[in-house]
C-alpha cells in the first residue's frame, strides 16, 4: 500500500485519537469520563474500545516503519503513540525530569540523528575560521579586509599582556556586566545562524561563514602580534560550548532551509512545521551551551592568577567531555 493510501485509510482513526488527547488537556469531567474517552456516539474513542484502538495505533506505527514511509509520518505516529501511552498509564514526568531526560538522552541522540547537517554547519564555520587564522600569520594586513580598525584596536586592548582583566570590553565594569555582554553577543551569533535558515538556508550559510571569518580574523591577528598566552589562555576554557553552540544553531537553521528547499511529498508549510520541531530542540541545546560558555567566559577565563597551562588543560578537558557527550550519551537506551 502506498503511503498516501495508508494515510487516507487511517486518517479518521488518527483524528479521533487527536480529539481524545485534546479532551484530556481540557480536563476530565467536561464530557469525558475518567479514562479521557469521548462520549458514546461521538464517533471517537470510547472506554470499551480503548485497548483495541491503542493496539491498532501501535500497529500503524509498526507498519509505517516496516514499509519505510516518510520521516514526517513516522514522527507524527511516534508522538501520537507516546502521548496516548503517557495518558493511559499516567507516565507524565515532571518538568525537571523532562529536562533531565533531554540532557541525558534526547539532545545527544538528536545531534547524532542530524549528523549530516551538524557536520555541514561545522565545515561552514570552522573552515573559514582556520583559513583566516592561518592566512593572517603570513599576511597581517589582511585583518582589515575583515575587521574595522576600531574592532582591531578594541581586541588588542582587551587582550594586551598588561591588562588587569582579560577580555573585558570597555562597556563592562564588572564580572556581572561581562556576563550580560557575553550572553548578548553569543545569543546574537546563534540567532543569526538559526534564523537565517528561513531564507531557504542561505542566511544560515552566510552567517556561519561570516562569523567563522570574524572569529578567525581576531584569533589570527592577536596570535600574529604575540598575544598568545593572553588570548588563547582566555578563550581556551569556554571555546568548546561557545563554538559548538554556534554550529548547532547553524545546523538548526540548515534544517529549516532544507525543509523549504526539499519538502518531499509534503506542502512546504507542513515540511517547515515538521522540521521546526527538531530544529527548535537543537536550538534549546545550543542555548544551554551558550549560557554555559558565557558563565565560564565571565568568571573563569579573565582570571590572571591561574597559570595558562591549567587554562589550556581545562579547555582541552571541556572539548573532550563535550565530544564524548555527543558521541556516547544516550546510546543503548530507548524512549519509555
C-alpha positions in Angstrom: 0.0 0.0 0.0 1.3 3.4 -1.0 1.8 6.0 1.8 -1.0 8.3 0.7 -3.4 5.4 0.6 -2.3 4.4 4.1 -2.9 7.9 5.4 -6.3 8.2 3.8 -7.3 4.8 5.2 -6.3 5.6 8.8 -6.8 9.4 8.9 -10.2 9.2 10.7 -8.8 7.0 13.4 -5.8 9.3 14.0 -8.1 12.3 14.1 -10.2 10.5 16.7 -7.1 10.0 18.8 -6.2 13.7 18.5 -9.7 14.6 19.8 -9.2 12.1 22.6 -5.9 13.7 23.6 -7.3 17.2 23.3 -10.2 16.3 25.5 -7.7 15.2 28.2 -6.0 18.6 28.0 -9.3 20.4 28.6 -9.7 18.4 31.8 -11.9 15.5 32.9 -15.4 15.9 33.9 -16.2 18.1 30.9 -17.8 15.5 28.6 -15.1 12.9 29.2 -15.0 10.1 31.7 -12.1 9.2 33.9 -10.3 7.4 31.0 -10.4 10.5 28.8 -12.6 8.7 26.3 -15.1 10.6 24.2 -18.8 10.2 25.0 -20.5 7.3 23.3 -22.0 8.1 20.0 -19.4 10.8 19.3 -17.7 8.7 16.7 -14.4 8.7 18.7 -12.5 6.6 21.2 -14.7 5.0 24.0 -13.6 3.4 27.2 -14.6 0.0 25.9 -12.7 0.4 22.6 -9.6 2.0 24.2 -7.3 -1.1 24.4 -8.3 -2.3 20.9 -7.8 1.1 19.3 -4.5 1.6 21.0 -3.2 -1.7 19.7 -4.3 -0.5 16.3 -2.4 2.7 16.7 0.7 0.9 17.6 0.2 -1.4 14.6 0.0 1.7 12.4 3.4 2.8 13.7 4.9 -0.6 13.1 3.6 -0.9 9.6 4.8 2.6 8.7 8.2 1.8 10.0 8.4 -1.6 8.2 7.2 -0.1 4.9 9.8 2.7 5.2 7.3 5.5 5.0 8.4 9.2 5.3 10.0 10.5 8.4 7.3 13.2 9.0 4.6 10.4 9.1 6.8 8.3 11.4 7.4 11.3 13.7 3.7 12.1 13.9 2.8 8.5 14.7 5.6 8.2 17.3 4.4 11.4 19.0 0.8 10.2 19.0 1.6 6.7 20.4 3.8 8.2 23.2 1.2 10.8 24.1 -1.5 8.1 24.3 0.7 5.8 26.3 1.5 8.6 28.8 -2.2 9.5 29.1 -3.3 5.9 29.7 -0.5 4.9 32.1 0.0 8.2 33.8 3.6 8.4 32.7 3.8 12.2 32.5 7.1 13.3 34.0 7.7 16.4 36.0 9.2 19.3 34.1 12.6 18.7 35.9 12.5 15.1 34.8 11.8 16.1 31.2 14.8 18.4 31.2 17.0 15.8 32.7 15.9 13.3 30.0 16.6 16.0 27.4 20.1 16.5 28.6 21.0 12.8 29.3 19.3 11.3 26.3 17.2 13.3 23.8 19.7 16.1 23.0 22.8 14.0 22.1 20.6 11.5 20.3 19.1 14.3 18.2 22.5 15.7 17.4 23.7 12.3 16.2 20.5 11.8 14.1 21.2 15.2 12.4 24.9 14.4 11.9 25.0 15.4 8.3 23.6 18.9 9.0 25.9 19.2 12.0 29.0 18.3 10.0 27.9 20.7 7.2 27.4 23.5 9.7 30.8 22.7 11.3 32.5 22.9 7.9 30.9 26.2 7.0 32.0 27.6 10.4 35.4 26.1 11.1 37.0 26.1 7.7 36.7 29.9 7.3 37.8 30.3 10.9 41.0 28.3 10.4 41.6 29.8 6.9 41.5 33.3 8.3 43.7 32.4 11.3 46.3 30.7 9.1 46.3 33.4 6.4 46.9 36.3 8.8 50.1 34.7 10.0 51.6 35.5 6.5 49.5 38.5 5.5 48.9 40.5 8.7 47.3 43.5 7.0 44.6 41.2 5.7 42.8 41.6 9.0 41.5 45.0 7.8 39.6 43.3 5.0 37.5 41.5 7.6 37.5 43.9 10.7 37.4 47.6 11.1 40.4 49.4 12.7 38.2 50.2 15.7 37.4 46.5 16.2 41.1 45.5 15.8 42.1 48.2 18.4 39.4 47.0 20.8 40.6 43.4 20.5 44.2 44.4 21.1 43.2 46.5 24.2 41.2 43.6 25.7 44.0 41.0 25.4 47.1 43.2 25.9 49.6 41.4 28.3 49.5 44.3 30.7 45.6 44.4 31.1 44.3 43.6 34.5 41.1 41.7 33.5 41.4 39.8 30.2 38.6 40.0 27.6 36.7 42.8 29.4 35.2 45.3 27.0 35.1 49.0 27.9 31.3 48.9 28.5 31.6 46.2 31.2 32.8 47.5 34.6 32.5 44.2 36.5 32.1 40.4 36.0 28.3 40.5 36.1 28.2 43.1 33.3 30.7 40.9 31.4 28.3 38.0 31.8 25.5 40.1 30.3 27.7 41.3 27.5 28.9 37.8 26.6 25.4 36.3 26.8 24.1 39.0 24.4 27.0 38.6 22.0 26.7 34.8 21.9 22.9 34.7 21.6 23.2 37.2 18.7 25.6 34.9 16.8 23.4 31.8 17.5 20.2 33.6 16.5 21.8 34.8 13.2 22.9 31.3 12.3 19.4 29.8 13.2 17.0 32.5 11.9 18.9 32.7 8.6 17.5 29.3 7.8 14.1 30.8 6.9 15.7 32.2 3.7 16.0 28.7 2.2 19.1 28.1 4.4 21.1 30.9 2.7 21.1 33.1 5.7 22.5 30.3 7.9 25.2 29.6 5.4 26.2 33.2 5.2 26.3 33.8 9.0 28.2 30.6 9.7 30.9 31.6 7.2 30.8 35.3 8.3 31.2 34.5 12.0 33.8 31.9 11.3 35.8 34.5 9.4 35.4 37.2 12.0 36.5 34.9 14.9 39.4 33.6 12.8 40.5 37.1 12.0 40.5 38.2 15.7 42.4 35.0 16.7 44.8 35.3 13.7 45.6 38.9 14.4 46.2 38.5 18.1 48.3 35.4 17.5 50.4 37.2 14.9 51.2 40.2 17.2 52.2 37.9 20.0 49.2 38.0 22.4 49.3 34.2 22.5 49.0 33.4 26.2 46.6 36.2 27.0 44.2 35.5 24.1 44.4 31.7 23.8 44.5 31.3 27.6 41.4 33.4 27.8 39.4 31.6 25.1 40.5 28.0 26.0 38.1 27.4 28.8 34.9 28.5 27.0 35.6 27.8 23.4 34.1 24.3 23.3 30.5 25.2 24.4 30.5 28.6 22.6 31.7 27.3 19.2 29.7 24.0 19.4 26.6 26.1 20.3 27.1 28.3 17.2 27.5 25.2 15.0 24.3 23.5 16.4 22.4 26.8 15.9 23.6 26.8 12.3 22.6 23.1 11.9 19.1 24.0 13.1 18.9 26.8 10.6 20.1 24.5 7.8 17.3 22.0 8.8 14.7 24.7 8.3 16.2 25.7 5.0 16.3 22.1 3.8 12.7 21.6 4.6 11.8 24.6 2.4 14.1 23.6 -0.5 13.1 19.9 -0.5 9.8 19.4 1.3 9.3 15.9 -0.3 5.7 14.9 -0.6 4.6 17.5 2.0 3.5 21.0 1.4 6.2 23.5 2.3 4.3 24.8 5.3 3.9 21.2 6.6 7.5 20.4 6.0 8.6 23.5 7.7 6.4 22.6 10.7 7.9 19.2 10.9 11.5 20.4 10.6 10.9 23.2 13.1 10.0 20.7 15.8 13.5 19.2 15.8 15.3 22.4 14.9 13.9 24.1 18.0 15.2 21.3 20.2 18.6 21.7 18.6 18.4 25.4 19.4 17.4 24.6 23.1 20.6 22.6 23.5 22.7 25.2 21.7 21.2 27.9 24.1 22.3 25.8 27.1 25.8 25.5 25.7 25.9 29.3 25.0 24.8 30.2 28.5 27.4 27.8 30.0 30.1 29.4 27.8 29.1 32.9 29.0 29.5 31.9 32.7 32.9 30.4 32.1 33.9 33.4 29.9 32.8 35.9 32.6 34.1 34.3 35.8 36.9 31.9 34.9 38.6 33.0 31.6 39.6 36.5 32.8 41.5 35.4 35.9 45.2 36.2 35.6 46.4 34.3 38.6 45.6 30.9 37.1 48.6 29.6 35.1 47.9 29.4 31.4 48.8 25.7 31.4 45.9 25.0 33.7 43.6 27.0 31.4 44.7 25.0 28.4 44.2 21.8 30.3 40.7 22.9 31.4 39.8 23.8 27.9 41.1 20.6 26.4 39.1 18.6 29.0 36.0 20.6 28.2 36.3 19.8 24.5 36.9 16.1 25.1 34.0 15.9 27.5 31.6 17.5 25.0 32.7 15.4 22.2 32.3 12.3 24.3 28.9 13.5 25.4 27.6 13.9 21.9 29.2 10.6 20.7 28.3 8.3 23.6 25.5 9.6 25.8 22.0 8.1 25.1 23.3 5.1 23.2 21.6 1.8 24.1 18.5 3.4 25.7 15.1 3.6 24.3 12.4 6.2 24.9 9.9 5.0 27.5 
